[in-house]
Amino acid sequence: MFKDNLIQLRKLKGLTQEALAEKVGVTRQAVAKWEAGDTMPDLNKSKLLAEVLGVSIDDLANFESVENMGLGIPPKGKHLFGVVTVGEKGQVVIPAKARKLFGINSGDQLVVLGDEIQGIAMVKSDQFLMFADQIRASMEHPE
């Protein structure tokens, strides 16, 4: 897993082994050994690798593309929770992993936002209204 993820992410970022090694402060040979699965970086180097490659340490070490519909590792903080089916009346079931991560519980209200180019997004209504109030206040009292 780790070695495959490292190779995929390095290539996705357009980095050579040498360029990645320089960013992390190791030799090209160290990166080659990590990619071959001969050795593993220590925790500090793993953290640097994850930062340079824009992913979490957990995803760098453990990500399996099967969990992400065969797609590569998503950027840090981005998620693909799976496919949902829209019911006859437009209802959508939010995957359990997404509900847990975002603290969405039965009875919560969500605001559905849409952009014809970027798509649909759902935000908890209390968070959306708080954000809207902050925008309104900043417009009324510009600094």
N, C-alpha and C positions, 0 to 999 in steps of 0.2 A: 504494500500500500504506500508507505512513505516514499520509497524510491520512485515509484510510478508517478505519484503526485508531484514530487520534486521535479522530475523531468518534464511533465506536462506543463506545470506552472512556469518553469524557467523558459521553455520554448514559447509559451503564450506571451510572456513579457518580452520576448525577443532578445533574451540574454544568452551569451555563451557561458560555458562553465567558468571561463576565466573572469568574465565580467561579474558573474554572481559571486565568485570567490572573493573578488576585490571588495564588493559591497559588504560582505560578511566578515572579511578579515581573515581569510584562510587561503590555502593554496588551491590551484585548479585541481591538483591531484586529490585533495580532500573531497571536493565536490564530486569528482569522478567516482571515488570510493563510495560516497553516499548514494549516488545514482546507480551504482552496480549492486548495492545492497551489501557491500563488504563491511562497512562500518556505519555508525549512526552519529549524528552531531550531538554534542551535549545540549543541555537545556538552554543555555545562553545563546548558542549558535542557532538552535531551533527557533528561538524567539526572534532573532535577527532575520532568519530566513523567512519566517511568516510575515514579518513587517515588510521586508523587501518585496515579497511576492503578493502582498495585499490580502492575506487570508489569516484565519485563526490558526494557532498551533494545533488545536484539535483537528481541524480539517486537513492541515498539512500531514499530520501523522495518521489519521484514521479514515479519511473520506473515501467512500466507495461510490463510483458513479452510478451503480444500480439504484442507490438511495435517491438519486437526483435525476431519475428518468433517463439515465445514460449520458447525461451532460456532465461537463467538467465541474471542478470546484468553483462555487460561486464566490464573488468577492466578499470580504469580511462584512458581516452585518446584513447580507442579502440572503434570501431564502426562496426556495422553490418547494412548496408544500405538497404539490401534486395536482391532480386534475379533479375538479368537482363537476357534478351534473346539475344543471338548472332544472328544477321541478316544473310542473305544469303551471303553477302560479308564480313562478319566478324565484322560489326559495332555493337557497344554496346552503349546504352544510359545510361549515368551516372545519378543516382537518384538526384533529385533537392536538397535534404538535403546535399548530399555529395558535390555537386558543390558549394553550398553556404558556407559550412564549410571550404572548401579548396580553395575558390576563383577561381574556374574554370569557365571560360566564353567562349562563342562561339568564335571560332577562335584560342583559346589557343592550343598550341602543348603539347602533353604528350609523355613521354618516357615509353615504355612498357618493363618491366623487367621480367625475368622468372627464376625460380629455380625449378628443377624437383621434389624437395621434398617439398618446402614451397609454391610454386604456383606462381601466376602472381601478379605484382604490377604496378601501373601507377604513374608517378611522373611528375610534370610540367617540361618541358624541360629546362627552364631557371634556375630553382633550381638545377636540376641534373647537368647541365653544370658547374654551380658555384661550386658545391660540387666536381666535377671531377677536376676542376682547383685547388681547395684547396689541394686535394690529390697530384696532380702533383707537385705543388709548395713545399709541405712538403717532397716529395721524392727527389727533386732537391737540397733542402737546409735543410738537416736534422740537428737537433740541437745537 
